[in-house]
Amino acid sequence: MARRIEVSGSGGVRLAAWEFTGRGGPVGGSVRAGSGGAGGVLLLHGLMGRAAHWAETAGWLSARHRTVALDQRGHGRSDKPVAGPYASEAYVADAQAAIEQLGLAPAILVGHAMGALTAWQLAARRPDLVRALVISDMRASALGAATQRRWGEWLRSWPVPFATLAEVRKWFGQDDPMLERPAPARGDFYAEVMAERADGWRPLFFRRQILLARESYAHDAHWEDLARVECPALVVRGLDGELGRAEAQEMVRVLPRGRYAEVPDAGHFIHYDQPAAWRRVAEPFVEAAAGARK
């Protein structure tokens, strides 16, 4: 179960956060931030994701820790300002605002893809706010202009609107030309970011804004920020994900207190694709970090 909390992000952008409650915990409607707390876990989804994608992870985390997932700007139920900004700096500032307004510091940050980059950039800039990091399937190397062009072509190829959610699942899990083989979990992942409109099912985000967000980090490498992370950090890769083993191990070497884990039979969406295996590698690290002194 989760309750919605309003957070004021960078530039006053309204962000929707979701505080998950363990068994028997309180649950209610929307509440306002500002009650303070004794630290906790902040979950940061990747590009095109939403807080709800962390529901299963938040279920086991919230049994022992205060756990909040953020709909990042341009995603989910958060604001999608036409003029942006959608630069990496804005996402980092939003995560900082969420930690400070919700009293989560020193927080354990668990990030997937773009959310992982946001997490380690924040940890590099504000080590006082971050206790530990889990970095899930995000590269530190520059992705390159060619990948950005392919992404633009791919986003324009989506056959929206979809008539039904079943069509969403089929296209993203089976028919998408970017797929090498069927991936039902991927279809479910994208079904969760669709909303029903008068003409059918469309994404909760604007694809042009998604491309702008990716543009802000695709052309640059992020090794310097990684090297400045002082807290313990776990780098997790799926064997069929986007982060290669050699780069993941180099990231662990660059991190002052880095550790490495991999999840078999998992693609890019590790926590969504293989939730039980993801828990086996992430939970011991989180519990050890939570029990250590900052």
Secondary structure as GFF3:
##gff-version 3
##sequence-region A 1 294
A	DSSP	beta_strand	2	8	.	.	.	ID=ss1
A	DSSP	three_ten_helix	10	12	.	.	.	ID=ss2
A	DSSP	beta_strand	14	20	.	.	.	ID=ss3
A	DSSP	beta_strand	31	32	.	.	.	ID=ss4
A	DSSP	beta_strand	41	44	.	.	.	ID=ss5
A	DSSP	three_ten_helix	51	54	.	.	.	ID=ss6
A	DSSP	alpha_helix	55	61	.	.	.	ID=ss7
A	DSSP	beta_strand	67	71	.	.	.	ID=ss8
A	DSSP	alpha_helix	88	102	.	.	.	ID=ss9
A	DSSP	beta_strand	107	112	.	.	.	ID=ss10
A	DSSP	alpha_helix	114	125	.	.	.	ID=ss11
A	DSSP	three_ten_helix	127	129	.	.	.	ID=ss12
A	DSSP	beta_strand	130	136	.	.	.	ID=ss13
A	DSSP	alpha_helix	145	157	.	.	.	ID=ss14
A	DSSP	alpha_helix	165	170	.	.	.	ID=ss15
A	DSSP	pi_helix	171	175	.	.	.	ID=ss16
A	DSSP	alpha_helix	184	191	.	.	.	ID=ss17
A	DSSP	beta_strand	194	197	.	.	.	ID=ss18
A	DSSP	beta_strand	200	203	.	.	.	ID=ss19
A	DSSP	alpha_helix	207	218	.	.	.	ID=ss20
A	DSSP	alpha_helix	223	227	.	.	.	ID=ss21
A	DSSP	beta_strand	233	238	.	.	.	ID=ss22
A	DSSP	alpha_helix	245	254	.	.	.	ID=ss23
A	DSSP	beta_strand	258	263	.	.	.	ID=ss24
A	DSSP	alpha_helix	270	273	.	.	.	ID=ss25
A	DSSP	alpha_helix	275	291	.	.	.	ID=ss26
###
